Amino acid sequence: MGARGTLIYRVVGGLIAGLLLVAAPARADSPAELISSFRLKHGEVRVVRDATLDRIAMDQAKAMAAKDDLSHDALGPFNRRVAPAGAGRAAENIAYGYDNFEKTLGQWIDSSGHRKNLLLHNASRVGIASARNASGKRTYWAMVIAGDYEPKGKGKKKDKDKEPVVAVKREAAPASKPKSSSCHIKLLSLCI
């Protein structure tokens, strides 16, 4: 093969290799990258995976799978479960039914409450996990997203009893009883 034949061989080989790269299925993005992409499109910052949040999410997913029950309280109140993360704000999304994260994320994006959690302002870290129930037929998902982390050694002394702000839909607390007043007669909300 002459110089011209070698050149044609290399050009054709390069074109075929290029076409194969274009036609090859794209590598699936990680859950954190998928969430970050969604957040960036809506004016929020990227999130990165966090080992503590991954553990919190995994514990929740396993608890729901063990009980075969979709519940934010399957392992106890969220504010207690997320406290070890040390975040100022945190939210949790849960789901079941899909075997892959992309479909689960789509379900959350289509739900206003879950979407709000995905777009939690100042969130910088995320934990994601899934677990199957005993029959192996149902996959439970848990995602914990958090932010407003106080830099170590700066700011106020951390109050150990302070609970993080939780951006999860919860039932409203019952209204407290009004303090006693000098009202002797109450008629149509008027105090006489």
GIKAGI-V619953 format. One record per helix or strand of 3 or more residues. SS is the DSSP state (~ for helix, > for strand). FROM is the first residue (numbers start at 1). TO is the last residue. Records with the same first field share a line. If there is no record, write none. Layout:
# GIKAGI-V619953
SS->FROM-TO, FROM-TO
This chain:
# GIKAGI-V619953
~->3-23, 31-41, 51-67, 78-85, 101-109, 112-118
>->89-96, 123-132, 139-147
